[in-house]
Amino acid sequence: MDSDEKWLSRKEVAGRLSVSVDTVKRWIDRKLLRTFRFPMKSLRRNRDYMVDRIRESDLEQFIRRNLTF
């Protein structure tokens, strides 16, 4: 894995592909799109939570496999 790899949120992926965030979530749930979960800390609300991130290279591979016509 490249240390300069870009990590994308579900919203960023949806924007790049012109689909809804719900569509991206369905792809993730169906294991079509690989995600990684990272712990985050909200300083404003003083709580911990998890966020999903998609590697840009995994998105490119997903596009080649599933969205080519």
C-alpha positions in Angstrom: 0.0 0.0 0.0 1.3 3.4 -1.0 1.8 5.7 2.0 0.4 8.6 0.0 -2.8 6.7 -0.7 -5.9 9.0 -0.6 -8.8 7.9 1.6 -12.3 8.8 0.6 -15.5 9.1 2.6 -18.8 7.5 1.3 -20.0 11.0 0.4 -16.8 11.7 -1.7 -17.3 8.4 -3.5 -20.9 9.2 -4.2 -20.0 12.5 -5.6 -17.3 11.1 -7.8 -19.6 8.5 -9.3 -22.8 10.7 -9.3 -24.8 8.3 -7.2 -26.4 8.6 -3.8 -24.6 7.9 -0.5 -27.2 5.1 0.0 -26.1 3.5 -3.2 -22.5 3.5 -2.0 -23.6 2.0 1.3 -25.5 -0.8 -0.6 -22.3 -1.6 -2.5 -20.4 -1.7 0.8 -23.0 -4.0 2.4 -22.9 -6.3 -0.6 -19.1 -6.5 -0.4 -18.7 -4.9 -3.8 -16.7 -2.0 -2.5 -14.0 -2.5 0.2 -13.9 -0.2 3.2 -11.8 0.3 6.3 -13.1 1.5 9.6 -11.1 4.0 11.6 -11.7 5.3 15.1 -12.3 9.1 15.3 -12.7 11.4 18.2 -15.1 14.3 18.3 -13.6 17.1 20.3 -16.8 19.1 20.2 -19.0 16.4 21.6 -16.2 14.5 23.5 -17.1 11.1 22.2 -15.5 8.4 20.0 -17.0 6.9 16.9 -16.0 4.9 13.8 -15.9 6.1 10.2 -15.7 4.2 7.0 -13.1 5.1 4.4 -12.4 3.8 0.9 -9.0 3.7 -0.6 -8.8 5.5 -3.9 -7.1 2.5 -5.5 -10.0 0.3 -4.3 -12.5 2.7 -5.9 -10.6 2.6 -9.2 -10.6 -1.2 -9.1 -14.3 -1.2 -8.3 -15.0 1.0 -11.3 -13.0 -1.2 -13.6 -14.8 -4.3 -12.4 -18.3 -3.1 -12.1 -19.0 0.1 -13.9 -17.4 -0.4 -17.3 -19.7 -0.6 -20.3 
